[in-house]
Amino acid sequence: MMFNPLMPDLSKLKNEDIEQKITDLMKKYSIASRSGQGTVCQQISVILESLKEEQRKRYESANKKMQEQNKNLDDYIQIDD
């Protein structure tokens, strides 16, 4: 993944904001691609990758928390054979 020094700190954005930015940039990428703006597409791709990486990290973190909670629930659930 390439680094863009002009990108804001993505960890401060809400999940909904990240999703909205991804949607908006995908639309802009499509327009730039149809217009033959390869350089613009590359720049958008870098930003999209950063946003998707942040989104992936959040999903993994949420999934890990859920697994830990489920693991803790197993201590309370007893099934008699």
C-alpha positions as CSV (number, residue, x, y, z in Angstrom):
1,M,0.0,0.0,0.0
2,M,1.3,3.5,-0.9
3,F,1.3,6.2,1.7
4,N,-0.3,9.6,1.1
5,P,1.0,12.3,3.4
6,L,-2.0,14.5,2.7
7,M,-4.5,11.9,4.0
8,P,-6.1,12.7,7.4
9,D,-5.9,10.3,10.3
10,L,-8.4,7.7,9.2
11,S,-8.7,6.2,12.7
12,K,-10.6,9.4,13.7
13,L,-13.3,8.8,11.1
14,K,-16.6,7.0,11.9
15,N,-17.3,3.7,10.1
16,E,-20.1,5.4,8.2
17,D,-17.8,8.2,7.0
18,I,-15.3,5.7,5.7
19,E,-18.0,3.8,3.9
20,Q,-19.3,7.0,2.4
21,K,-15.8,8.1,1.2
22,I,-15.2,4.7,-0.4
23,T,-18.5,4.9,-2.3
24,D,-17.8,8.5,-3.4
25,L,-14.3,7.7,-4.5
26,M,-15.4,4.6,-6.4
27,K,-17.8,6.8,-8.4
28,K,-15.1,9.4,-9.1
29,Y,-12.7,6.6,-10.1
30,S,-15.3,5.3,-12.6
31,I,-15.8,8.8,-14.1
32,A,-12.0,9.4,-14.3
33,S,-11.5,6.0,-15.9
34,R,-14.1,6.6,-18.6
35,S,-12.5,10.0,-19.2
36,G,-9.1,8.5,-19.8
37,Q,-7.6,10.2,-16.7
38,G,-5.1,7.5,-15.7
39,T,-3.1,9.7,-13.3
40,V,-6.2,10.7,-11.4
41,C,-7.3,7.0,-11.2
42,Q,-3.9,6.2,-9.7
43,Q,-4.3,8.9,-7.1
44,I,-7.8,7.8,-6.3
45,S,-6.6,4.2,-6.0
46,V,-4.0,5.1,-3.4
47,I,-6.7,6.8,-1.3
48,L,-9.2,4.0,-1.8
49,E,-6.6,1.4,-0.6
50,S,-5.9,3.4,2.5
51,L,-9.6,3.7,3.3
52,K,-10.2,0.0,2.6
53,E,-7.2,-1.0,4.8
54,E,-8.6,1.0,7.7
55,Q,-12.0,-0.6,7.1
56,R,-10.5,-4.0,7.1
57,K,-8.6,-3.3,10.4
58,R,-11.8,-2.3,12.0
59,Y,-13.7,-5.3,10.8
60,E,-10.9,-7.6,12.1
61,S,-10.9,-5.8,15.4
62,A,-14.7,-6.1,15.8
63,N,-14.6,-9.8,14.8
64,K,-11.8,-10.5,17.3
65,K,-13.9,-8.8,20.1
66,M,-16.9,-10.8,19.2
67,Q,-15.0,-14.0,19.2
68,E,-13.6,-13.1,22.7
69,Q,-17.1,-12.4,23.9
70,N,-18.4,-15.7,22.5
71,K,-15.4,-17.5,24.1
72,N,-16.3,-16.0,27.5
73,L,-20.0,-17.1,27.0
74,D,-18.8,-20.7,26.7
75,D,-17.7,-20.6,30.3
76,Y,-21.3,-19.9,31.4
77,I,-23.0,-22.4,29.1
78,Q,-23.1,-26.0,30.3
79,I,-24.5,-28.8,28.2
80,D,-25.2,-32.0,30.1
81,D,-24.9,-35.2,28.0
